[in-house]
Amino acid sequence: MHWSTIIYCGIITYLTRFSMIFLLKEDILKNKAKKILSYVPSAIFPAIIFPPIFLDNTGSLDFESNPKILAAVLAVIVGYASRSILATIFTGLITYWFLIFVYYQ
């Protein structure tokens, strides 16, 4: 019973998503969709990043003694200056690890 429900839900989900792509004409998908979808990363990224950085385990805003904020700010500055994803990631990780293991201990 459980496996059939999972498979059924997977098929329905696949068909609903595939039908939108299949029914669209190629010329519409190329021009309008590309323009609209180009805004998706900048709209979704803050929604993904904000909660882990600014909220604590209870869902409250945590600005005091929060090493994630300083690490994120430093990573944004390095990312903007260097235009390198790896430099941004490593800067954020190293700063965060330094703060939680050395500074706040």
N, C-alpha and C positions, 0 to 999 in steps of 0.2 A: 504494500500500500504506500509506504513512504517513498520508495524509489520511483514508483510510477508518478507520484505527485511532483517530485523533483524534476523528472524528465519532462513531464507535461508543462511545468512552469518554465523550464529552459526553452522548450520549443516555442511556446507562446511569446516569450521575451525575444527570442531570436527573430521570429516572424514579424513582430511589430517593428523592430528596428530595421530589419532588412527590407520591409515593404516600403518604408520611407525613402530609402536609398534607391531601391529598384524602380519606384514609380516616378522619381524625379528625372527630368531630362538632363542629359549631359551638359548642355550649354548653360542651363540654369545653375547646375551644381558647380560648374567651373567659375562663374563670375560672382553671383550673389552669395553663394554659400562660402566661398573662399574669403570674401570681404567680411561677412558676418563672423565666420569662425576665427578670423584673425584677432578678434577681440576677446575670445574665450580665455586664453591663458592669463591675460592681465585682469580679467574679472574673477576668475576662479582662484588664482594664486593667493591673494590676500585672505580669502575665506578659509583656505586650508592652513595658512601659516599663522593667522591671528590667535586662535585658541591655544595652541601649544606654547606660544611665547608669552602671552599676556594673562592667561587664566591659570589658576592653581587647580588642585585636585577637586576642590568643591565647586568650581565654576565661577569663583569670584576673581575680580581683577587683582593682580598681584604686581605692584610696582616697587615695593620696598624689598630690598635684598634679593632681587630676581636677576640671576646672572644671564638668563636667556635674553633679556632686553639689551644688555650691553653687548653681548656676542652678536646679536642680530644687527644692531646698529653698526658695529665695526665691520661685519660681513657685507652690509649694504655699501658702506663707504669703499671698501676694497673692491667689491664687485663693480661699482660705478667707475672707479679709477682705472682698474685693470681690464675690465671687459672680459674677464676670464671666469668661467664657471668653477673650474677646479680651485683657483685661488680663493674664490668666494666661499666655497664649501670648506676648504681646509682652514681658512681664517676663522670662520664661525665655529667649527669644531674645536680647534686649538684654543681659541679664546674661551669658549664655554668650559672645556675641560680644565683649563688653567684656573678659571674662576671657581669652579666647584671643588676641585681637588687641592688647590693651593691657597687661594685668597680667602674663601669662606670657611676653611677648616680651622 
